[in-house]
Amino acid sequence: MMVADHRCREGTRDRLTLSIIVPAYNEARTIARTIERVLDVELGDVAREIVAVDDGSTDGTGEILDRLQEQWPDIVKVEHHRHNRGKGAAVRTALQHATGDIVITQDADLEYDPEEYPKLLAPFADPAVQVVYGSRNLRDNPRSSWSFYWGGRLVSWVASLLYGAALTDEATGYKLIRADLLRSLDLQADGFEFCPEVTGKVLSRGIRIHEVPISYDPRSLEEGKKISWKDGMQAVWTLVRYRLKRPPARQR
């Protein structure tokens, strides 16, 4: 792996820092390549830190992450869950250790390409921008299945209808949020309902979610995809639940 020497100096606080949260459960086949691709992406003046959480893996994922932390101690932080608790719980654990100005979630399965980071960060040049989602539906992309595709579109439609938004990809794995805002949301979700919880709470505050088109390389259930139709139903219920708790403010 080729990594530029300047990365060793990325912990300085005189510039914007991106905290890349990587929840990982039994991703031994892909976790090292995921971290390497995150390290390799050119971010210009933006510094980075990686906060990876081994969510109770049983396949050696944790050991691989520990070795990567030893190799890149100034950039890679690793936390471990004794038992599998879910994506939301892993994100909440990582957030306790993240020190960056902007947080992005990075799945460990290589469906999402870290080379997209620069264009996802670009809207934050405007201080008013608080949240950016990478949308798989604003450009042509392959699909793992029609059920996954239409399930995601349904969740996006429900979110838009309930909160007066115009989202094309609520379920995207690429969610970038200013860290102070993310912490203020008082996240509770343990599983995949983390995504609609964030969306519902952000939109309830009247905060606009900006979308940027991204590439997508889906994997199948046979290749280890963990989300199912039940998670889609849970996402819809989560959006409804937070809508009932708080009427949406006018978007700003």
C-alpha positions in Angstrom: 0.0 0.0 0.0 1.3 3.4 -1.0 0.6 6.1 1.6 1.9 9.6 1.3 4.2 10.8 4.2 2.0 13.8 4.9 -0.6 11.6 6.5 1.5 11.3 9.6 0.9 15.0 10.2 -2.9 14.9 9.7 -3.7 15.1 13.4 -3.0 18.8 13.6 -5.9 21.0 14.4 -5.2 24.0 12.2 -7.4 22.7 9.4 -10.7 20.9 8.9 -10.7 17.3 10.0 -12.8 14.5 8.7 -13.7 11.7 11.1 -14.3 8.5 9.1 -16.4 6.1 11.2 -16.1 2.4 10.1 -18.4 0.0 11.8 -17.4 -3.6 11.0 -18.9 -6.9 11.8 -17.3 -10.0 10.3 -15.7 -8.2 7.4 -12.3 -9.9 7.5 -12.3 -10.3 3.7 -12.6 -6.5 3.0 -11.7 -4.5 6.1 -8.0 -4.1 5.3 -8.8 -2.9 1.7 -11.4 -0.6 3.0 -9.0 1.1 5.4 -6.3 1.2 2.8 -8.6 2.9 0.3 -9.6 5.5 2.9 -5.9 6.2 3.6 -5.1 6.5 -0.1 -7.7 9.1 -1.0 -6.4 12.6 -1.5 -8.2 15.1 0.6 -6.2 18.2 -0.1 -6.3 20.6 2.9 -8.6 18.3 4.9 -7.1 16.2 7.6 -8.5 12.8 8.4 -8.9 10.3 11.3 -10.3 6.8 11.0 -12.4 5.5 14.0 -13.1 1.8 13.4 -15.3 -0.3 15.6 -15.1 -4.1 15.6 -18.7 -4.9 16.5 -18.2 -8.3 18.1 -16.7 -10.0 15.0 -15.8 -13.7 15.1 -13.8 -14.0 11.9 -10.6 -12.1 12.7 -11.9 -8.6 11.8 -10.8 -7.2 15.1 -7.3 -8.6 14.9 -6.8 -7.1 11.4 -8.0 -3.7 12.7 -5.6 -3.9 15.6 -2.7 -4.5 13.2 -3.8 -1.5 11.1 -3.9 0.7 14.2 -0.3 -0.4 15.1 0.8 0.5 11.5 -1.0 3.9 11.5 -1.3 5.0 15.2 -1.6 8.7 14.4 -4.6 8.1 12.1 -6.4 4.9 12.9 -8.3 4.3 16.2 -9.9 1.0 16.9 -12.6 0.2 19.5 -14.1 -3.3 20.2 -17.5 -4.5 21.2 -17.4 -7.7 23.1 -20.7 -8.8 21.5 -22.4 -7.8 18.2 -24.6 -4.8 18.9 -25.4 -3.4 15.5 -24.4 -0.6 13.2 -26.0 2.2 15.2 -24.3 1.1 18.4 -21.0 0.9 16.6 -21.4 4.4 15.3 -22.3 5.7 18.7 -19.2 4.1 20.2 -17.0 5.6 17.5 -18.5 9.0 18.0 -17.3 9.0 21.6 -13.7 8.9 20.2 -14.0 11.0 17.1 -12.4 14.4 17.2 -13.1 15.7 13.7 -15.3 18.6 12.5 -17.3 16.5 10.1 -18.2 12.8 10.4 -18.8 10.4 7.6 -19.9 6.8 7.9 -18.0 4.3 5.8 -19.2 0.7 5.4 -16.5 -1.9 5.5 -17.8 -3.9 2.6 -16.4 -1.8 -0.3 -19.8 -1.0 -1.7 -19.0 2.7 -1.4 -15.8 4.3 -2.8 -13.8 6.6 -0.6 -12.6 8.4 -3.7 -16.0 10.2 -3.5 -15.0 12.0 -0.3 -13.7 15.2 -2.0 -17.0 15.9 -3.8 -19.0 15.0 -0.7 -17.0 17.5 1.3 -17.3 20.2 -1.3 -20.7 21.6 -0.1 -19.2 22.2 3.4 -17.3 25.1 1.9 -20.5 26.9 2.7 -20.7 27.3 6.5 -24.5 27.0 6.4 -24.3 23.4 5.1 -24.8 21.0 8.0 -25.6 17.6 6.3 -24.6 16.0 3.0 -25.8 12.6 1.8 -24.2 10.7 -1.1 -27.1 9.6 -3.4 -26.8 6.4 -5.4 -29.9 7.4 -7.3 -28.7 10.7 -8.8 -26.6 8.8 -11.4 -26.7 5.4 -13.1 -25.4 2.6 -10.8 -25.7 -1.2 -10.7 -28.3 -2.7 -8.4 -27.9 -5.8 -6.1 -31.6 -6.5 -6.7 -34.8 -4.8 -7.7 -36.2 -5.4 -4.2 -33.3 -3.6 -2.5 -33.6 -0.8 -5.0 -37.3 -0.2 -4.7 -37.2 -0.7 -1.0 -34.7 2.1 -0.7 -36.7 4.3 -3.0 -39.8 3.6 -0.8 -38.0 4.7 2.4 -36.8 7.8 0.6 -40.3 8.6 -0.5 -41.7 8.1 3.0 -39.0 10.4 4.5 -39.7 13.1 1.9 -43.5 12.9 2.4 -43.3 12.9 6.2 -40.8 15.7 6.6 -41.4 17.9 3.5 -38.0 17.1 2.0 -36.9 15.9 -1.4 -34.6 13.0 -0.7 -33.6 10.5 -3.4 -31.5 8.2 -1.2 -32.3 8.2 2.5 -30.7 4.8 3.1 -27.3 5.8 1.7 -24.3 4.6 3.6 -22.6 7.9 2.9 -23.9 10.4 5.4 -21.7 13.4 6.3 -22.7 15.5 9.2 -21.0 18.3 11.2 -19.9 16.6 14.4 -21.5 19.0 16.8 -24.8 18.5 15.1 -24.5 14.7 15.1 -23.7 14.7 18.8 -26.7 16.9 19.6 -29.1 14.4 18.0 -29.0 12.1 21.1 -28.8 9.0 19.0 -30.4 5.9 20.4 -30.5 3.3 17.6 -28.5 0.1 17.8 -29.1 -1.4 14.4 -29.6 -0.2 10.8 -32.4 2.1 12.1 -29.5 4.5 12.8 -29.9 5.9 9.3 -33.6 6.9 9.5 -33.1 8.1 13.1 -30.5 10.6 11.9 -32.7 11.6 8.9 -35.8 12.1 11.0 -34.1 14.1 13.7 -32.2 16.3 11.2 -35.3 17.0 9.1 -37.4 17.6 12.3 -35.1 20.5 13.0 -35.7 22.0 9.6 -32.1 21.3 8.5 -31.7 20.7 4.8 -30.0 17.5 3.6 -27.9 18.2 0.5 -27.4 15.3 -1.9 -24.4 14.6 -4.1 -24.4 11.8 -6.7 -22.1 8.9 -5.9 -21.0 5.6 -7.4 -22.1 2.3 -5.9 -20.8 -1.3 -6.2 -23.4 -3.4 -4.5 -22.8 -6.9 -3.1 -25.3 -9.7 -2.9 -26.6 -11.5 0.1 -24.4 -14.4 -0.9 -21.4 -12.1 -0.7 -22.3 -11.0 2.8 -24.9 -8.2 2.5 -26.5 -7.9 5.9 -29.5 -5.6 5.5 -32.9 -7.2 4.7 -36.5 -6.2 4.0 -37.1 -6.3 7.8 -34.6 -3.4 8.1 -36.6 -1.5 5.5 -39.8 -1.9 7.5 -38.0 -0.8 10.6 -36.7 2.2 8.7 -40.2 3.3 7.8 -41.4 2.9 11.3 -38.5 4.8 12.7 -39.3 7.7 10.3 -42.9 7.7 11.3 -42.1 7.5 15.0 -39.8 10.5 15.0 -42.3 12.4 12.8 -45.0 11.8 15.4 -42.7 13.0 18.2 -41.9 16.3 16.7 -43.6 18.3 13.8 -41.0 19.2 11.2 -39.7 22.7 11.2 -39.4 24.8 8.1 -36.3 23.7 6.2 -33.4 26.1 6.3 
